[in-house]
């Protein structure tokens, strides 16, 4: 009989599948489009992120018993939402969020927030996704989604970078606003976004199918679900372009500040029928369904769509350039950090938090609201500058400390000073090295490895005196040591000669105008071929016609530099340098005035029928449209500004050309291109100096006041175009040797050392660094095949590679790669990046496993007799997991020998339990997880405690005032009449038993059948606490709360934590007199509290706003306050002193608030935000 029932159910299952085979499945995805620091400030966003995630976590719990398709799901549009939650909530709260990410009720993409990508260096794109990589490794997650919204353009190579980081899916919703881009094209509504390396991401990018109030294809497709669903079912254009029964409609909130709604759940429940199923979506479920149903029939599409809002970062050109320089500087800083960490594994580990913030800030810097046309435009430039300063500050610290640390690991047995020249690139190179050096006595420099003198001279850069040497044959990712010896240097000839305005060396003869333009560039190695041509009135490095001055700034055997100073069209100083034994022409431009117009440099070349290639984002592409054999879309692309990352290259029909290396700018115009036309005939490149390219309304005006701009280029002529040679040239120009005096020590050889060797010259080491979790987790090497052909190569380290993993670009292991006799064999597709985790005998190879319990949070409460499932995530970087054991304290509960590592517990006794997982690897090394404390109880919670100030159900602070709400809490009502407060009031008592098992009576303010106000004992231990309310003749009421040290709440006049603040003003006048003034009064005519305007008075008045709260006392508190979005000094914060549990905050109100009217007050203490209250400013 049992067998017959199973057969029947299986048949019914098959029948069900057939019956619904033609049913449409419409996935509706709820999100809020984040416009960061556009209309709201950072603090407002932080509070919205926290409130929104709490709301949807609770809604996920409330709908957990619904069918899966009709359970609540929320989609963050950036991992910064998760970052913010982790930084501001308890570990238990964050564990709860992670569990909902794991089970699909909360989703987030790899990107930090919605960004523009056309300006970004490839490495910046990847580092901006490192936080999700950390979450993947910590919690056993994967993030398969990445998005770029609203801006109408997108670079070609971004998809490959996303795919390499683990993204499988993406969707785009376009605003169509503030745009010149012609919308539409010859791409499908859904396609495989295929990179030049063959990688692919499934992209949903619908054309516009408008309906009242929104449109399919914009970034709020599902703003009105009923209208949106009707559109995809009835719009004939949509039905033609989307012939699929699996449909996704994404985005609800649009530009709203926040979106808190359960309407998607109810809409899905009430509008699913036999013809269609409405699914509340986390976006990922749509893509998985679509891929499995139709993925094989979807066509690939490979194209660049140019730049639009991306270009607006040029409205703060110098700030943006500083970030670009910082990203490039990482290459050398991290390479040296790797060498140092191999000898000192703890090096820079005290900077991890700063490093992580840098990666997050790289994900935020190009946030898409560079349009800066929102309500707080004046704050946007300040925010951009703050983000940039943090990035460059960390990189500068890393570079300085790493260089010094390596200098202390190289022996110096000589009495003379020595320095090393470090080559951060993966091929042997000869170039100049500049080491800071103040002494003036005659001296010469010797290459310690050869014993031969090398040419040297002194130069001054930015007011600093340097010793410049020609450093020959510096090995890849390695160094040579040079010794400074007293005595006259050898008789070396000058690197170049100058006659009038002509400078020449063995390679070039340049004629330079007094405005810094190169009017003639003759290649002496190619029969005196002229490479300069006047086009549109400009030559090479030509800012515009101007009078100026010309001088020889420095002459020596290593380099010769000429300097020009011109006044138009902007005041600028240009230095052009030629070097000994080098075909590089180096150009350093400094603009020394503020400007508001759009300016470009002219680079006009004497080339016919030019063919232009340039590094875009994650790819080197051809500046032609697809129909011409290039990479730009034939329709739907904006074509007037191209990305200029490391280089652009023009080659003429005679197979000679010029490579332009760019260190600081972001964009260029090719020829006379405009929005709709890509000019492939005019041999001119025009790097963008800066400006608001789309008018005064978009971007930051007047360069945010900056008046100094550094913009550096280099030129090299060549024969037939070679993309690898162009990239190598640019990397050499932008990565000068790191030169550092040696202080002496041990660890590395005295004369020379090399860490890396790659056999194929087309394959370049892109970055090398210690693993994010430390050098014990391996060396991370990112490698890039620049060529347009596939290749096989090998990678060697100084010590044999013992094991390796291929990882995602955000360092999550993918699979193992077996070394061959200590060398790693590698296979690359064309233009492919790959990332590896490498272990050698020098890296401690017995890395302990990692393990954590997931799915159960600290403080979890379970009913007796229920099943409790424990799940663990375990991994081992250099081996495998042999087993995972589960413990309750020291009592073993069971074990699992293979993934998934799980254990189901039945009928645990009531009481406190401490769950621990212990993972053992294949080498016998064992590690235990952090304990998870949970409680099994027979009690049914009929009471809820909140902060008496904020009325929020949050973690409560010890010593704070709490309000408990419920039914049958007390048999009678009563209020305390004095201090000390009673612990028994009208027969009712409250006890608090903390995480250490210590029980105390709470002091009572008020008791009634439905409410009890009490103070949490000040010496309650942090963690989970049991609160029990007892009153004669009725059952005890019990709940479990989380206790922490600080959790601020502010009282409001309405006593519900909202609206007008409960406070007062203290005014201190210039003569020392003072007065107390009200900020709120009760109006009996309308029966409500109303705010009294605060008069900030005359300039000599100091006006203090006194606020009252609870949960915000302690030692050495770190606090910040914003009133009306303005940073407000905190004069005092701590216990009020008179009343039990009451705390006080004194704010000195800035005079910039005059006339603001009603303003919000945002207070943060120890990283925890208080509830928002309001005051009115006259």
N, C-alpha and C positions, 0 to 999 in steps of 0.2 A: 504493500500500500504506500509506504514512504517513497519507494522508487517511482511509483506512478505519479505521486504529487510533484516530485522534482521534475519529471518529464513534462507534466502539464505546465508548471511554472516556466520552464525553459521555453516551451512552445509559445506561451503567452508573451514572454519577453521578446521572442523573435517576431511575433505578430505585431507587438507594440512598435518595434523598430520599423517594420514595413509600413505600418499605418501612419507613422509620423515622418517617413522619409522625405515627403514633399513639404512638410511644415516649415515655414520661415522661422528662423531664429534671429531675433533682433536684440542685440546687446546694447543696453543703455548704460553709459558710464558717467558717474557723478564725480565732479571735481570742481576746484576753484582755480582759476587761472591767476597765478601770482604775478602781480606787477610790483616788484620789490623796490622800495624807496622811490615810488612814483607819486602816489597820493597819500601814502601812509609812511610813518617813520619805522625804524627798525624795531623799536619797542612795541609799537602797535602790531606789527607783523608777528612778533614773537608771541604775543598774547593770543592773537588769532590762531596761529598754528597750534598752540597748546589747547585752546578751547575747542577748536574744530576736531582735533584728533581725539580728545576726550569724548566729545559728543558721539563720534562715529564708533569709537570703541564701545561705548554704552549701547548704541543702537545695534551693533553687531551682536552683543549679548542679548538684547531684547528680542531680536529676530532669529535667534539661533535655532528655534524649533520650527521655523518656516521651512518649506522645501528649499533646497540649495539655491535655485534660480531666483528666489524671492527673499533672500537674506541680504541685509545691508552690506554694501561694499563702498569704500571710499578710495579715491585715487589722488595721491599727492602728485603735484607736477614737478617735484624735485626732491632729491634726497636730503636737502637742507631742512625740510620738515622733520625728518627723522633725527637729524643732528640736533636740531633745536629742542626736540622732545627729550633726547638723551641728556643734553646739557642742563635741562631745567627741571626734570622730574626725578623721582626716586628710581632706584634700580628695579624695584618691584613694578612700578608703572611702566618702565621701559621694557621689562621682560614681557609684560602684558601686550604692549604694542608689537614687539617682535613676534610673539606668538600669533598675532593677527596678521602680520605680514606673511608669516610662514603658512598660515591656513588660507590665505588669499582674500581676507576681508579688508585688508589695507594694502595698497600697492604703492610703489614709488619707482621712478626710473633711475637710471644711472646718473643722469645729469643733476647738478646741484640745484639749479633752478632753470627756468626757461631762458636760454642765452642766445645771442647771435654768435656765429662761429667763423664767419669769413675772415676775421682778423686774427684768429688764435693760432699761435704756434702749436704744432702737433703735440708736443709734450705737455703744454698747458691744458689741452683738451683731456689728455689722459689723467694728469694729476688731479684735475677737477672732479674726477670720478673715483678717487681713491677711497673716500669714506664708504661708499657701498662695497668696495673690495674688502675693507676691514670688516664690515658687517657679515659679508659672505664667509670669511674665515672664522670669525668669532662664533657665528650662530648657525653655520651650515646652510646658508641661504644662497640663492642666485637671483640676480636682477636682470631679467631678459628684455627690459624695455628701455628705450632712450627717446627723448622727444626734443624738438625744436619748433616752437610755436610762433604764430602771429606775424613775424617777419616773413616777407614774401620770397626770400631767396635762401639758398642753402648750398654749401660747397660740395663738390663731388667726393673728395677724399674723406669727408667726415664719416660716411657710412662704414668704410673699412676700419677706421679707428674705433667706432662703436662696436662693430662686430668683433674686433680683436679684444675688446674689453668685456665681451660676453653678451652684448645686445643681439637679440634675434628679431625684435619687432620695433616699429616706430609708427607714429601717426602725426600728421601735420594739419593744423587748422590755421587758416590765414585770415588776417584782419582785412586786408584790402584798403587800409587807411594809411595816411601819411606815406603814400607809395606812388612811385612812378613806374613800377614794374608792370609790364603788360601781363595780366593774369591769363592763364590758359596755356596750353601747349599740346604736344603730341605724346604725352605720357598717359598711361592708364590711370584709373582711379585707385587701383591697388597694383603694386608691382614689386618685384624683387629688385631692391636698390643694390646694384652690383658694383663693387669696387674694381679698380684696375688690377687688384690682386686676386680677383675671382670671388672674394667674400661677398656675402649678401645679407641684407636685412629686409624683412617683409614690411613694406611701407604702405600705409593707408593715407592717401592724400587726395581727397575728393575735390573735384571742381565745385563751384558754387551752385547749389540748388536751393534758392531762397524760399523762405516762407515767412509769414508775418512775425517780425521780431527777431529773427535770426536766419541761419542758413546752414544746410549741410555743407561742409567744406570750410566753415569758419571754426574758431577755437571755442565756440559755445554751441556746438551743433544741437545739443539736447537741452537747450535753455527752456524750451517748452515741449516736453516729451510727446504730448498728444499730437501737436502740429508736426513735430519731427518725424514721428512714426508714419503719420499720414503722407508726408512728403516722400519717404522712401517706398511707400506702397503705391503711390499714384502719379508721381512726377515721371513723365515719359522719358525725359532725358536721363534721369537717374536710372530708370529701369533698363534703358539701353546700355548705359555704361557700367552697370553693376548687375550682371546676369547671374547673381548668386543668391542662394537662400540663407546664407549666413551674412548678417549685416551688422555693422558697428556704428553707433551714434554716440559720440563722445563729447563731454564738456557741458557743464551746467552754469557755473558761477560767473564766467566772463570776468568783467572788471569789478564785480561786487567785492566789497571788503571781505565778506565771509559768507559762507553758504552752509546753513544748518537746516536740514530738511529730511523728513522720512518719506517724501512724496514719491521718490523713485520706487520704493518698496510697494507702496499702495498702488501706484500706477501699474507696475508689473503684475501685481496680483489681480487687478480688476480688468486688465486689458489683454491678458493671455487667453487664447481660445484655440479651437481646433485647427485654425489656419496659421496661427503664429504663436510663438512662445516669446514673451518678453523676459529677458534675463537682466537682472541687476549685475553689472559687469565690473570687474577689476581691470578691464582692457586686455590683460594677458589671456583670459579665457576666450575672448573673441578670436584672438590671433591663433591660439592653439586649435580651436575648432575650424577656423578658416583654412589654416595650413593643412590640417589633416584631410579636409574635404576638397580643397581646390588648389593647394599649393603647387601640385605638379603641373597645373595648366597655366599658372600665372607667368607672365613674361618678364624678363630682366630689363632694366633700364639703367643706363650709365650716362650721367650728364651733370655738368655744373650749371647752377642757376645764378651765379654771380653774387653780388653784394648789394644790400640796401641799408637797413638799419645798422648792419655791421660797420659801415663806414663812419658812423657817428662817433666812434671812439677817437677819431682824429680831431674832434672838437676839444679834446684835452690831449693834444698830441704828445707833450712831454711826459705827462703822467702815464699815458698808455705806453710810451716808449720805455719808461723805466721798468714796467712790468715785463715787456719783451726782453729787455736786457737782463732782468733777473732770471727769467726762464733759461736764457742761454748760458748764464753764469753757473747755473746748476750743474751743467755738464762737467765742468772741471772740478767744482766743489765736491760733488758726490763721488767722482772718480777718486779724488784724493781721500775723501772720507772712507772709501772702501779699503784703501791701503792701510789707513790708520786703524780701522776697525778690525782688520785681520790680526793686528797685534794687540789691540785694546778693545775688546768686544763691548765695553761700556761707553765708548766714546760717543758723545752727543746724545746719549739716551736720556739725559736730563732736559733735552730740548724737544721731546716727542710731541708734547702738547702744542708747542709753537709750530713744529713741522706740520702737524695735522691741520692746524688753523690755516697754514699757508696753502695746503692742497685745497681746502674748502674755499679759500678766497680766490684761488685760480678758477674755481667753478663759478664764482660769483662776479668776478670783475667785469665780464662781458655780458652780464644780465641784460635782457633785451630792451630795457627801458632807458637806454642811452638817448632815446628821443627827448627825454627830460621835459616833456610838455605837460606834466601833471601838476598836481596841487602844491607840491613841495619842491619845485625846481631848484630853489636856492640851496636845498640840502643835498641834492644829487651829486654835485661836484665835490662837496666835502666828504661824502661817503666814498666816492670813487678814489679820492686821494688817500683816505684812511686805509682802504683795502690795499691799494698799491704800496703804501708805506709798510704795511705789515709783511707783505710778500718780499719786498726788497730788503727789509730789515733782517728777516730770517736768512735769506740767501747770503747776504753780506756776512752775517755772523758765522754761518756754516763755512763759507769760503775762507774767512780769516782764521778761524780756529783750526780748520783742517790743514791749511797750509803750514801754520805754525807747528802743529802736532807732527806732521811729517818731517819738518825740519829738525825736530827733536829726536827722530828715529834714525837719522843718517849720521854715521860717524864722521868726525873731523879731527883726524890725528895731527893736522898741520896747525902751526901757529897763525897762519893767514886766514882771513875770512873766506868762507866758501858759501856758495848758493847753489840751489838746484833749479833747473828749468824743466818743468813738468809738461808733457804733451798729453792732453786729455782725449786726443783723437786716436783712431785705431790703425794708423799707418805711420811709418817713419817720416818725419818731416824736418826741414831746415827752415828756420824763421828767426825773427828777432825776439829777444827776451829782455824785458825791462825790470830791473830790481831797484827798489828805493835805496838810494845811497847818497849820503850827505857829505862824505869826506872829499877833500879837494887835492890831496897830495898826488903826485904822478903815480900812475899805476897801469898795469896791464892785466889781462884775463887769460887764464890757461884752462883748456878742456882737460880735466883730471884724467879722463879715460884714455886720452891720446898723448897727453903731455905737451900738446901744441898750443901756441897762442892763438886766440881767435880775435877778430876785429872787435873793437869796442869804442864807445864814445859816451858823452853825457848829453842828455836831453831833458827838457823841462816840459811836463805835462800837467795842466791845471795847477800850476804853481809849485809842483813837487819835482824835485831833482831825482833823475833816474840814471842808473848805469845801464846802457843799452849794449847788448852783445849780439853777435851773429852766432846762434846756437845751432850747430849742425848735427844732423842725423839723430835727433831725439827719438827714442823708440816709442812704439805705440803704448798708450796708457802707461807711461813710464817717464823716467827722468834721466838726465845727465847732471853731473856735478861740475861746477866751475870754481876756480880759485882766483881770488884777487891778490895780485902780488905787486909790491912796490916796484917802481922803476918805470922808465920811459917805455911807452908802447911801441910795437914794431911799426915799420914804415908801410902801412897799407894805403892804397889809393882811395880817394873819395868814392862813395857809392854812386854818385852822379855829378854832373857838371851843370852849372847855371850860367847862361849868357843872356843878359837882358831878361825878357820874359819867357825864355826857352830853357827847359830843364830836360836833360836826357841821361839815360844810362845805356847799358848794353842792349836793352830791349826796346825802349821807346824814346821818341823825341816829342815833347809836349810843348805847345805854345799856350800860355795861360793869360787870360785877360785880367785886368785889375779888379774885376768883379768876381773872380774865382772861377769863371767858366774856362773850360778847356776848348780852345778854338781850333786846335789842331792836335790830332793824336796819330802819330806816324809809328807803325810797327816796323822797326829796323830789321827784324828777322824774316819779314815777308816782303822783301823788296821795296821797303819804304811805303807800304800801303797806307793810305790815309783812311782813318776810321771815323773822323769827325765830319759833320755836315751841318750847315745852318738850316733849320726847319722851323717854320713859324717864328723866325727871329731869334731862335735860341740854339746854342751849341750843346756841349756836354757839361753837366753840373752847373746849369745856367738857371739862376733864379730870376733873371731879368736884367735888362740893360741898366748899367750904373757906372758912374765913375768910382774910382777907388785907389787904393795904394797897394804896392807890391814890394815884398822884401824877402830876402833869404833868411829864414829863421834859424836853421841849424844845418851844418855841413859836417860830415864825418865818414869814416870808412864803412859804417853800417847803413846809414840812411842820410838822405838830404831832403829837407822840408822847406817849401816856400809858403809864404803866408800873404793873403790878401785881405783887405778890409774894405767893404763896400757899404753904401748907405741905402741903396734902393734895390728892389722895391721894399725890402726890409733890411735893417742893419744886420749885416752878417760878416763873420770872419771865416775864411776858408783856408785850410792847410792841406797841401797836396804833397805826398811823400813818395819818393822812389827808393828802393832798397837794393842792397848788394845781392847779386846772384838770385834775384827774384823778379818774376814777370807781373807782380802785383802793383797796381797804381792805387794808392790809398788816399781817400778823401775824407776830411773831417770838417763838417760845416757846423758852425755855431750861430744861431740866430739870436740876436740880443735885444729884441723888442717884442712887446705884445702886439697881437694883430687880431682882427676879426674877420678878414676876408679869407677866401679860399686861395691858397698858393700851392704851386708845384715846382719841382725841379725839372728842367729839361735835360734829357739825355738823347741827343740826336746823333744818329750813326750814319755813316756813309755806306749804306748797304742797300742793295736792290732786292725787291721781292722778299722781304724779311719773313722769316719763320720764327715765331716767338714761343718759347716754353717758359714756364715759371712754376715755382713751388707754391701750390695753393695750400690746402689744409690736409695733410696726410697723403698727398699725391703730388706728383709733378705732371702738369697738364699742358696741353697745346692750346694756345690762344686763337683758336678758330672754332667755328660752330660745327656741329656734328656733320652736316652736309658737306663741309669742306675738309673733313678728315680730322677735325679737332675735337674738343671735349665740352664745348658750351652748347647748351640746348638751343635748338633752332627756333623755338617759341617759348615764351614765358620766362626768359632770363633777362636780368638787367646787366648791361654790357659796358657801361661807361667807366667802372672802376674795378680793376682786377686785384686779387690778393697778391701781395708781394711779401712772401715769407723770406726764406734765406736768399733766394736769387731769382732773377729773370735773365733770359738769354735770347739774343737775337742773332740769327745766322742768315746771311745773304745767299743769293743764288750762286755765288762763286765758291760756296762752302767755306767762307770765313765769317767770323762773327765776334761778338763781344758778350762776356758774362758780366752782369751787374750784381755785385753782392750788396745786400741791404741789411744794416744792423739795427735800425731804429724806426723806420717808417713801416706802414702797414699796407698801403694800397698804391696803385699806379694806374695811369691811363695808358692804354696801348694805342699809339697813333692818335688819330682824331676821333676815337670812339665816342659814341653817345649812348643814351639809354637803350636805344633800339638797334644800334649798329655797332658791330665790332670791326674796327678798321684794321685790316691785316696788310695794308699796302704801305703805310707811312712808317719809316724806320725810326720811330721816336718812342721812348718810354718817359713817362712823366710821374715820378714818385710824388705822392701827396704830402706836402709839408704839414698841412692841417687846415681846419676850417669847418664850417657848417655847410656841407655840400648840398643840402636840400633846403637851404634857407634858414632865416633867423629863428623860425619857430621850433626847429628840431635840432637837438644837440645842446651842448653847453656853450653859452655865448662868451666871446672874447677870451677863449682859451682859459677860462676860469682865472684870469688875471696873470697867468704865467708870462714871463718875459725872457726866458732863456730856454733854448731848444738845441739839443745835440742830435745831429743827423749825419751818420757816417755811411760811406759807400766805398766800394773798391771795384776796380775794372781789370779785366784781363782779356786780351784778344786770343783767338783760337782759330783752328781750322774747322773741320767738320764738327757739328754739334755732338757733344758727349755729355749726357745728363749727369753721370757720375762725376766726371771731371768738374762740371759746374758746381755741383753740391760740395765736393771736396774743397774747391777754391773758396766758396762762401764760408764753409765751416772753419777753414784756416784763418780767414780774415776776422771772423767774429769770435774766435776762440784763441786769443794769443796765449803763448806759453804762460803758465803760472810760475813766477820766479820768487823765491823766498830764501832769505839767509838761513844757513844751517846753524843750529845751536848745539848740535852734537848729541849723540846717543847711540842706541843700538836698535836693531830690528830689521834694517834694510841695508843693502850693499853700499859701500863707500863711494862708488864711481857711477854706476848706471844700473837701471832695473826696468823691466817691462812686465806688465801683468797679462796682457791680452795679445793674441795673434789670430787673425782671420785670414784664411787662405785666398779668398776671392776678393779682388780689389773693388768690385762693384757692391760688396756687402759691407756696410759700415756699422760700427758700434754706435748706437744712437744714445744710449745712456747705460751707466753701470753704477750700482749703488748697493748698500746693504739692504737686505730684506726689511720690510716695514717693521716686523717684529724683532729685528736685530740680526746681526751677522750670523748668529747661531742658526737662523732659519735660511741661510744661504746668501749667495751673491745674486742679485737680480741684474740680468743683462738684456737690454732691448736692442735688437739688431734689425737693420733695414737694408733690403736689397733695392737700391735705387734704380737699377736697370729695368728696361722694359722687356727683359727676357727672364725666364726661369733659370735657376742655377742650383748647383750642389756645392757646398763649401764645408769647411770645418772650423771650429773654434777651439782654441787652446788657451789655457791659463798657465801662469808661471809654475804652478803645481798641478799634477794630474787631476783631471775631473773624475771624481769617484762615483757620483750619481747626479742626475739632473731631472728636472721636471719642465715641461712646457707649461707656461702659465698664461692666463689672460693678461691683458695689458695693465690690469689693476691687481696683479700678483696672486690671483686665485689659481691653485694648481688644476691643470687639465689632464695631463697624462705624463708618464715617465718617458724619458729619452735615454737610451742606453749609450754610454760612452764607448768609444773604440780605442782601446789602449791609451786611456787618459785624455782622448780628444773627442769632442762632441761633433758628430756628423750632422749636417743641417741641409734641408731642402727648402728652397724658397720659390714661391710664385713671383711673377713680375711685380715690382713695386710693393713688396710685402714687408710689413713689420712683424716680427715675432719676439716674444719675451720668454726668458728662461730663468729658472732657479737652479743655480749651480752650487755643488758641494765639492770641496777638494780636501786633501789631507790636512790642509792648513785651517780649513773651517772645521770646527768640532763636529764630527760627522754623526755622532750619536745624539741626535736632537730628540729631546723628550716628546712624547705625544701630547696632543692637546685634547681636552674633553670638557664638555659642559652639558648640564641638564637643560633641556628645552621643554616647553609646553606646560611647566609648572612654575609658578612665580613664588618668590619669597612672600610669606604671609598668606598663602592660599589656604582657604577654608574648605574642608570636605565633610560631607555628612557621613556619619557612621554607616557601615554596611555597603558603601558605594565602592565601585571599582576605580582605582587610581592607576593611570598609565604613566610610567616614567619613560621618557625618551632622551637619549643622549646623542650628541654629535661628537664624533671622535676622528682625529686624523693624525698622521705621522709624516712629517716632511721628508724624512730620509728612509722610510721603511713602510711597514704596514701595522695595522692594529691586530693583535692576537686575541684580545678579549676585552669586554667592558663589564665590570662588576658593579652591582648596585648595593648600597648600604643604607640602613637607617641608623645613623650614628656609627657605632662600631659593629652592628649586627648585619651580616650579609643577607641580602634578600634574594639574590639570584644573579645570573650573568648571561651575557649574549656573546657568542663567538663570531658573529658576522653581522654586518649592517643589514637592515636597520637595527640599531641597538636599542631595544625596548624591553620593558617588563611591566606586566599588569599585576597590581596588588589587590587582594580581596580582603575585606573585613579587617582592616587595621584597627587596633584598639583606639578609643578616644584619648586625646592628649596631643602633646607636641611631638613632632617628628622632624628629623633632620636628614634629608635625602642627599646622598653623595654618590657620584659615579666615579669609578677608578678605571682608567684605560691603561693597558699594558701593551707595549709594542713588541715587534718580533725579536728585539734584542733584550727583552726583559725589563726595560725601563718603564716604570709606572708613575702616573700622575693622577691626582684626585681633583675633581671639580670643586668649585666653590659650593658650599652647602646650601641647600634650599630648605628653608624652615617652613613647615606647613602644620596645620592643626586639623585634627579629626575630632568632631564634636557631635553630640546629640542635640545641642541647643539650636533653637530656631531664632534667628535674629529678628526682633521686633522693634529695634531701636536703632537710630542713626545719629551719630555725633558729627557736628560741623563746627567750623570756626565761628565763635560768637560774633566776630567782627565781619568776616567776609561772607558768612553763610555758605561757604563752599565745602563740599565733601572732599577734602584733600587730606594729605598727611598732616597731622597735627603736631605742634611744637610742645615740648615739655615746658611746664609753667604757664601755658597759654590758657585762655578762657574758652571753654567749649560749651555748645548747646546740644543737648540730646533731645531728639524728637521721637515720639512713638505713641503708643496707647498703653493704658494701665501701667504707667511708670510710677505713679504714687497714688496713695489713697486720700491724700489731702494736699492742699496748696500751702506754701509758706515762703517767706523771704527773709534773708539774713538782715539783721538790724544793726550790725556793727562788726568790728574786727577784734580779735581774729575770727575768721569765718568759721561757722560750725561744720562738722563733718556728719552731723545728723540733723536733718531739718524736717519737721513735721513727720518724724518717724522714718524718713527715707535716707538711705545711705548710698554712696557710690564708691566702689573699690576699683582700683586700676592695678592689674597684675602685669608687670613688664616682661620683656623678653628674657630677663635673667631669673624670672620666677619670683621676684619680690613684689609683694602686694601692699598697697597703701590705700588709706581712705582719702578721698578727694574732698577739698573744701567746697562748700555749696553756697551759691548765691540765691538760688530760687528753685523750687520744685512745684510741680503740678502734675495732674494725670497725663498730660500730653507733652510736657517740656520740663527738662531739668538743666539748669545752668551750673557748671562746675569748673573748677580749675584742675587741669592735669598736674599732678604733683611734679614739682620742679626737678626732682632727682630721679624721675622715671627714666629707665634706660631706653635708648633708641631701638627701633625694631617693632615687632608685632606685640601689641598689648591687648589684654582682655579687660573690657569694661563691664562691670556688673552693677545693675541698679536694683536695690532691694527695698521693698516697702511692705509693712505688715499685712498679711492676709491675701496677698496676690503673688503670682509666680515671679521669680527674678527675671529680669530682662538682661540679655547678654549680647555684646557685639565685640568684634575685633577691629582694632584701629592700628594704623601705622604711626609711630612716634619718631620725630626727628628733632634736631636742635633748633632750627629756625624755619618757620613757615609763616611769612607775614600776612596779616589781615588788617584792613583799615575799617574803622567804624564809619557808617554813614548816618546822616540825620534820620533816615527812615528805619534805621537799625536792621536793614536787610543786606547791607554790604553794597548797595547800589545807589547811584544818584549823588546828591550833594554830600560833601564830606562833613563829618562831625568834627568840628575844630573851631579855631579862633585865630585872630591875628594879634600879634604883638608888634607895635610900631615904636621904634627907637629913633628919636629925632636927633638932629645934629647937635643940639644943646644938651643931650643926654637924657632928656625927659622921655617918658614912655607912656603908652596907653594900650589898653586891651579893647579889641573890637570884634563884633560878631561877624561870622561869614554866612549864617543861616538864621532864619526866623520862621515861626509858624504863622501862617495866614489863616485865621478861622473862617474867613469868608469863602475860601475855596477848600478849606480843610486839608491843607497839605503844607509841607515845608517848601520854602522858596529861598533861593540864594540871595545874599546881600552882596552887592558888588564891592570888591576889594579895591580901595583907592591906594595906588602906589605912591601918591604924594609928590613932594618935591625931591630934587636930586639928593638932598642931604638926609632924607628919610631912609631908614633900613626897615623893611617890612618883612616880618617872619610869619609864615603860615604854620600854625601848630596843628598837627594831626594826631589822632589817637588810634591805637590799634592793639593787637595782641599777637604774640608769637614772633616778635622781632627784637628780642633782647639777646645779648651774648657778648663774648669778648672779641675784640678786633674784628668787628663786623665790616664786611665789604658791601657797600650799598651805593645805589645810584638813583637819582630821581629826575623825571622829566615832567614839567608842567607845560601843557600846551605844546608838547614836542620840543621844548627848550630845556637844555641841561640846567638843572637847578641845584645850587650848592646845598649840602646837608650840614646844618650847624650842629645838630644833636640827634642821636638815635639811641634808644635804650628804654629801660624801665621808667615809668612815669614817677614812681617813688611814693605815691600816697595810696593808691588803690591797688588791690591785689590783682595781679595778672595784667594790669593795664600798662601799655607801652606808649611811647611818644616819639614823634619825629618833628623836628623844627627845620623848615625850609626857608632859605633866604630868597625871596622872589626877585627875579631879574626884572629890570625896568623895561626890557624889550617886550614884556608881556602887556604893556599899557595898551588899552583899547581892544584886547583880544576877546572880551566877552566870556562866555562859558568855555572852560578848558578842562581837559582830562588830566588827571594826575596818575603817573605811572611810577611805582616804587618797586625797586628790586633789591633784595637783601640776600646775600650769600647765594646769588644765582637764582633765587626763587622770587617770582613776581607776586606782588599783592594784587588784590582786586582793584579795579579802576573806580575812583571816585572823582567828583567834579567840584570846581569852584567857579565863581564868576569874577572876572577882572575888569575894573572900570577903565 
